[in-house]
Amino acid sequence: MKQFLTIVAFLAAFSVSGIGSAASDRGSADEAVAMVKKVIADIKKNGKDKVVQEIQNQTPTYKDRDLYITISTLEGMNLANGANPKIAGKNMIDIKDADGKLFQRERIELAKKKGSGWQDYKWPDPITKEIQQKSLYFERYEDVIVGCGIYKK
């Protein structure tokens, strides 16, 4: 009986902690903000070129589950994308989401006016490959915009 109660207690703790649940496969808003702040701190310390290269190389430092970093210029040129390195070097200024929203233009305007914030749009989820609602936290640092988003289910 004691062994049974120990197993029940373990299973209860396991489910309450979220370990093994689908939620643990997803990054949180706080984690997205922390990742952006880490990238900016690393750019200040190591230089933009080095951090961009590490993101392009899919370094685990800048990629966690469905969280990944994107860096673009204030003109819309993508410098790094942790989910799809092929996007780097492409001007994304006129790209639209699934609803036709010019989200890169919107992000640039927000970054110029506010410096940081959240932006909503639809984008392919790197885990499911399906178009999902995404909220991206971004911060402007010098001449770039650093972002990391969460996918909403």
Backbone as CSV, one residue per row, in Angstrom:
resi,resn,N_x,N_y,N_z,CA_x,CA_y,CA_z,C_x,C_y,C_z
1,MET,0.821,-1.181,0.000,0.000,0.000,0.000,0.872,1.254,0.000
2,LYS,1.951,1.247,0.799,2.836,2.394,0.869,3.474,2.655,-0.495
3,GLN,3.873,1.584,-1.181,4.479,1.721,-2.497,3.468,2.300,-3.491
4,PHE,2.222,1.867,-3.417,1.161,2.381,-4.280,0.971,3.876,-4.051
5,LEU,0.934,4.315,-2.787,0.764,5.737,-2.468,1.951,6.561,-2.964
6,THR,3.131,5.997,-2.897,4.320,6.692,-3.402,4.203,6.900,-4.908
7,ILE,3.750,5.882,-5.622,3.570,5.984,-7.071,2.493,7.013,-7.399
8,VAL,1.397,7.007,-6.684,0.317,7.979,-6.901,0.826,9.397,-6.649
9,ALA,1.592,9.589,-5.589,2.145,10.907,-5.275,3.103,11.366,-6.381
10,PHE,3.920,10.450,-6.889,4.842,10.780,-7.967,4.073,11.193,-9.219
11,LEU,3.061,10.412,-9.583,2.279,10.733,-10.775,1.554,12.066,-10.628
12,ALA,1.058,12.371,-9.449,0.389,13.650,-9.209,1.385,14.796,-9.370
13,ALA,2.558,14.651,-8.825,3.588,15.689,-8.945,4.019,15.842,-10.401
14,PHE,4.118,14.729,-11.102,4.517,14.721,-12.504,3.524,15.512,-13.341
15,SER,2.232,15.300,-13.124,1.227,15.997,-13.924,1.073,17.452,-13.513
16,VAL,1.211,17.763,-12.245,1.100,19.140,-11.778,2.278,19.971,-12.285
17,SER,3.453,19.388,-12.326,4.638,20.125,-12.751,4.630,20.407,-14.244
18,GLY,3.799,19.709,-15.000,3.751,19.904,-16.442,4.775,19.070,-17.184
19,ILE,5.593,18.319,-16.471,6.588,17.473,-17.120,5.845,16.421,-17.933
20,GLY,6.257,16.286,-19.153,5.627,15.289,-20.000,4.358,15.784,-20.669
21,SER,3.908,16.968,-20.342,2.693,17.491,-20.967,3.056,18.250,-22.230
22,ALA,2.060,18.500,-23.066,2.273,19.244,-24.296,2.748,20.657,-23.996
23,ALA,2.358,21.208,-22.876,2.748,22.573,-22.521,4.260,22.708,-22.430
24,SER,4.950,21.652,-21.999,6.397,21.737,-21.869,7.083,21.763,-23.230
25,ASP,6.350,21.431,-24.292,6.887,21.494,-25.638,6.855,22.907,-26.195
26,ARG,6.276,23.827,-25.459,6.053,25.189,-25.912,6.738,26.197,-25.014
27,GLY,7.285,27.233,-25.617,7.878,28.314,-24.857,6.801,29.272,-24.356
28,SER,7.129,29.988,-23.303,6.198,30.959,-22.721,6.569,32.372,-23.157
29,ALA,5.663,33.297,-22.894,5.912,34.709,-23.193,7.143,35.198,-22.433
30,ASP,7.263,34.829,-21.166,8.419,35.250,-20.364,9.722,34.713,-20.942
31,GLU,9.695,33.481,-21.440,10.894,32.893,-22.036,11.261,33.595,-23.344
32,ALA,10.250,33.999,-24.117,10.511,34.722,-25.362,11.169,36.071,-25.071
33,VAL,10.648,36.786,-24.082,11.235,38.076,-23.694,12.669,37.874,-23.218
34,ALA,12.885,36.868,-22.387,14.228,36.599,-21.863,15.200,36.273,-22.997
35,MET,14.744,35.535,-24.003,15.622,35.170,-25.108,16.026,36.417,-25.907
36,VAL,15.081,37.318,-26.150,15.392,38.558,-26.869,16.423,39.365,-26.084
37,LYS,16.210,39.485,-24.789,17.130,40.256,-23.949,18.528,39.612,-23.933
38,LYS,18.574,38.286,-23.947,19.865,37.589,-23.988,20.581,37.872,-25.306
39,VAL,19.848,37.843,-26.399,20.454,38.102,-27.706,21.036,39.510,-27.750
40,ILE,20.286,40.481,-27.262,20.782,41.861,-27.273,22.018,41.999,-26.389
41,ALA,22.002,41.365,-25.226,23.184,41.389,-24.349,24.376,40.741,-25.055
42,ASP,24.141,39.638,-25.768,25.219,38.955,-26.480,25.738,39.789,-27.649
43,ILE,24.847,40.516,-28.330,25.287,41.411,-29.406,26.194,42.494,-28.832
44,LYS,25.797,43.055,-27.700,26.617,44.092,-27.058,27.988,43.533,-26.674
45,LYS,28.021,42.302,-26.214,29.259,41.682,-25.733,30.136,41.137,-26.865
46,ASN,29.512,40.432,-27.826,30.266,39.685,-28.841,30.168,40.245,-30.256
47,GLY,29.278,41.213,-30.464,29.092,41.777,-31.797,27.939,41.130,-32.546
48,LYS,27.314,41.920,-33.377,26.134,41.475,-34.131,26.468,40.329,-35.080
49,ASP,27.585,40.437,-35.797,27.925,39.412,-36.798,28.068,38.025,-36.176
50,LYS,28.703,37.954,-35.022,28.906,36.657,-34.357,27.565,36.056,-33.913
51,VAL,26.700,36.872,-33.341,25.402,36.377,-32.870,24.534,35.961,-34.052
52,VAL,24.527,36.752,-35.106,23.763,36.394,-36.313,24.227,35.038,-36.835
53,GLN,25.523,34.830,-36.894,26.056,33.552,-37.386,25.630,32.389,-36.493
54,GLU,25.648,32.582,-35.193,25.234,31.519,-34.270,23.750,31.189,-34.435
55,ILE,22.933,32.206,-34.651,21.502,31.964,-34.880,21.324,31.190,-36.183
56,GLN,22.026,31.606,-37.217,21.946,30.924,-38.508,22.415,29.480,-38.423
57,ASN,23.356,29.212,-37.517,23.849,27.851,-37.320,22.952,27.025,-36.400
58,GLN,21.839,27.600,-35.996,20.849,26.918,-35.150,21.420,26.528,-33.793
59,THR,22.275,27.380,-33.239,22.864,27.153,-31.928,21.762,27.045,-30.873
60,PRO,21.800,26.014,-30.038,20.761,25.843,-29.007,20.618,27.046,-28.065
61,THR,21.644,27.868,-27.955,21.568,29.064,-27.121,20.429,29.962,-27.565
62,TYR,20.128,29.968,-28.863,19.126,30.871,-29.425,17.921,30.144,-30.012
63,LYS,17.748,28.887,-29.618,16.602,28.110,-30.103,16.198,27.134,-29.005
64,ASP,14.903,27.136,-28.665,14.410,26.274,-27.597,12.968,25.888,-27.903
65,ARG,12.750,24.627,-28.195,11.421,24.123,-28.562,10.862,24.929,-29.739
66,ASP,9.740,25.637,-29.547,9.175,26.447,-30.627,9.653,27.898,-30.572
67,LEU,10.555,28.201,-29.645,11.114,29.545,-29.543,12.370,29.646,-30.405
68,TYR,12.446,30.672,-31.207,13.642,30.929,-32.006,13.740,32.433,-32.245
69,ILE,14.922,32.875,-32.553,15.203,34.296,-32.742,15.147,34.668,-34.219
70,THR,14.652,35.866,-34.464,14.740,36.472,-35.777,15.330,37.869,-35.600
71,ILE,16.221,38.230,-36.498,16.825,39.564,-36.481,16.658,40.157,-37.867
72,SER,16.140,41.388,-37.917,15.982,42.073,-39.191,16.406,43.531,-39.060
73,THR,16.643,44.152,-40.200,17.012,45.561,-40.215,15.751,46.422,-40.201
74,LEU,15.938,47.707,-40.034,14.816,48.643,-40.055,14.290,48.873,-41.470
75,GLU,14.941,48.248,-42.439,14.477,48.308,-43.830,13.787,47.011,-44.240
76,GLY,13.720,46.028,-43.342,13.033,44.780,-43.623,13.908,43.625,-44.050
77,MET,15.217,43.835,-44.122,16.127,42.755,-44.513,16.307,41.798,-43.341
78,ASN,16.055,40.515,-43.580,16.239,39.525,-42.525,17.714,39.148,-42.467
79,LEU,18.286,39.270,-41.277,19.691,38.918,-41.072,19.851,37.502,-40.529
80,ALA,18.876,37.057,-39.728,18.942,35.726,-39.119,17.552,35.242,-38.787
81,ASN,17.348,33.941,-38.968,16.087,33.315,-38.589,16.409,31.924,-38.067
82,GLY,16.169,31.722,-36.768,16.515,30.474,-36.114,15.687,29.273,-36.527
83,ALA,14.550,29.494,-37.175,13.727,28.374,-37.626,13.971,28.049,-39.094
84,ASN,14.317,29.070,-39.870,14.510,28.876,-41.301,15.672,29.742,-41.782
85,PRO,16.901,29.231,-41.716,18.071,30.008,-42.117,18.025,30.503,-43.566
86,LYS,17.197,29.881,-44.419,17.099,30.289,-45.823,16.491,31.684,-45.978
87,ILE,15.800,32.157,-44.949,15.181,33.488,-45.004,16.240,34.582,-44.889
88,ALA,17.350,34.294,-44.247,18.408,35.293,-44.056,18.869,35.841,-45.402
89,GLY,19.080,37.154,-45.451,19.521,37.808,-46.664,18.392,38.223,-47.579
90,LYS,17.168,37.919,-47.175,16.008,38.286,-47.995,15.302,39.493,-47.380
91,ASN,14.836,40.385,-48.241,14.065,41.514,-47.764,12.624,41.044,-47.574
92,MET,12.150,41.157,-46.343,10.828,40.642,-45.970,9.794,41.764,-45.830
93,ILE,10.124,42.963,-46.274,9.278,44.134,-46.048,7.852,43.941,-46.584
94,ASP,7.698,43.249,-47.696,6.377,43.095,-48.306,5.750,41.724,-48.092
95,ILE,6.343,40.902,-47.228,5.765,39.585,-46.981,4.493,39.736,-46.153
96,LYS,3.518,38.909,-46.490,2.223,38.944,-45.801,2.020,37.641,-45.044
97,ASP,1.247,37.728,-43.959,0.883,36.507,-43.246,-0.323,35.878,-43.936
98,ALA,-0.877,34.835,-43.352,-1.991,34.092,-43.956,-3.242,34.949,-44.159
99,ASP,-3.361,36.033,-43.396,-4.515,36.933,-43.531,-4.211,38.150,-44.397
100,GLY,-3.035,38.188,-44.991,-2.664,39.308,-45.844,-2.065,40.498,-45.099
101,LYS,-1.740,40.313,-43.840,-1.160,41.385,-43.027,0.312,41.575,-43.374
102,LEU,0.718,42.821,-43.632,2.123,43.156,-43.874,2.809,43.301,-42.519
103,PHE,3.074,42.169,-41.898,3.535,42.175,-40.509,4.935,42.731,-40.326
104,GLN,5.807,42.579,-41.317,7.162,43.128,-41.182,7.123,44.657,-41.201
105,ARG,6.295,45.219,-42.071,6.136,46.680,-42.107,5.595,47.178,-40.764
106,GLU,4.605,46.465,-40.250,4.028,46.839,-38.963,5.082,46.781,-37.856
107,ARG,5.885,45.729,-37.849,6.912,45.564,-36.818,7.941,46.706,-36.886
108,ILE,8.326,47.078,-38.087,9.287,48.171,-38.252,8.706,49.473,-37.700
109,GLU,7.451,49.747,-38.029,6.804,50.967,-37.516,6.731,50.952,-35.991
110,LEU,6.337,49.815,-35.432,6.258,49.700,-33.974,7.636,49.869,-33.328
111,ALA,8.640,49.263,-33.925,9.996,49.359,-33.372,10.499,50.800,-33.413
112,LYS,10.200,51.508,-34.488,10.632,52.903,-34.606,9.898,53.803,-33.611
113,LYS,8.613,53.528,-33.409,7.801,54.373,-32.518,7.959,54.014,-31.046
114,LYS,7.916,52.722,-30.737,7.884,52.277,-29.341,9.200,51.680,-28.852
115,GLY,9.987,51.130,-29.745,11.246,50.493,-29.355,11.110,49.023,-29.002
116,SER,9.978,48.636,-28.421,9.752,47.232,-28.061,8.253,47.002,-27.902
117,GLY,7.884,45.728,-27.884,6.472,45.397,-27.684,6.125,44.030,-28.242
118,TRP,4.844,43.779,-28.308,4.318,42.517,-28.825,3.576,42.780,-30.125
119,GLN,3.641,41.818,-31.025,2.961,41.902,-32.306,2.296,40.559,-32.600
120,ASP,1.072,40.605,-33.084,0.331,39.386,-33.435,0.215,39.249,-34.952
121,TYR,0.398,38.027,-35.431,0.216,37.695,-36.834,0.167,36.172,-36.953
122,LYS,-0.048,35.676,-38.158,-0.104,34.227,-38.369,1.158,33.793,-39.110
123,TRP,1.728,32.660,-38.637,3.000,32.183,-39.198,3.092,30.677,-38.984
124,PRO,3.826,29.954,-39.828,3.955,28.501,-39.642,4.654,28.143,-38.317
125,ASP,4.039,27.259,-37.595,4.585,26.752,-36.332,5.719,25.785,-36.673
126,PRO,6.921,25.978,-36.087,8.033,25.089,-36.438,7.852,23.649,-35.973
127,ILE,6.947,23.408,-35.039,6.720,22.052,-34.552,5.661,21.342,-35.398
128,THR,4.497,21.991,-35.590,3.400,21.347,-36.316,3.436,21.620,-37.814
129,LYS,4.178,22.660,-38.228,4.257,23.115,-39.628,2.930,23.718,-40.107
130,GLU,1.978,23.900,-39.213,0.691,24.496,-39.557,0.722,25.999,-39.276
131,ILE,-0.086,26.751,-40.029,-0.217,28.187,-39.780,-0.915,28.362,-38.436
132,GLN,-0.282,29.130,-37.554,-0.826,29.363,-36.210,-0.811,30.849,-35.889
133,GLN,-1.609,31.232,-34.922,-1.554,32.590,-34.386,-0.267,32.709,-33.590
134,LYS,0.501,33.754,-33.869,1.777,33.953,-33.200,1.809,35.340,-32.567
135,SER,2.395,35.414,-31.392,2.687,36.691,-30.748,4.193,36.787,-30.624
136,LEU,4.754,37.828,-31.209,6.197,37.988,-31.216,6.580,39.190,-30.358
137,TYR,7.502,38.951,-29.433,8.069,40.048,-28.654,9.296,40.538,-29.407
138,PHE,9.419,41.857,-29.556,10.557,42.423,-30.267,11.138,43.598,-29.491
139,GLU,12.408,43.841,-29.744,13.085,45.028,-29.236,13.986,45.563,-30.333
140,ARG,13.984,46.876,-30.454,14.922,47.521,-31.368,16.233,47.731,-30.617
141,TYR,17.319,47.357,-31.263,18.648,47.635,-30.718,19.474,48.203,-31.867
142,GLU,19.884,49.445,-31.721,20.614,50.164,-32.755,19.854,50.073,-34.076
143,ASP,20.421,49.449,-35.097,19.786,49.416,-36.419,19.081,48.097,-36.729
144,VAL,18.824,47.268,-35.705,18.138,45.993,-35.940,16.951,45.804,-34.989
145,ILE,16.099,44.872,-35.380,14.970,44.454,-34.562,15.184,42.979,-34.231
146,VAL,15.221,42.669,-32.946,15.403,41.300,-32.468,14.058,40.821,-31.955
147,GLY,13.614,39.652,-32.420,12.321,39.134,-32.004,12.331,37.661,-31.682
148,CYS,11.374,37.277,-30.836,11.146,35.875,-30.485,9.658,35.743,-30.189
149,GLY,9.018,34.746,-30.770,7.573,34.635,-30.618,7.103,33.340,-30.000
150,ILE,5.869,33.404,-29.548,5.189,32.228,-29.023,4.003,31.920,-29.925
151,TYR,3.653,30.664,-29.994,2.517,30.237,-30.795,1.341,29.990,-29.873
152,LYS,0.190,30.535,-30.280,-1.013,30.419,-29.460,-1.897,29.323,-30.027
153,LYS,-2.355,28.473,-29.159,-3.252,27.384,-29.581,-4.656,27.721,-29.206
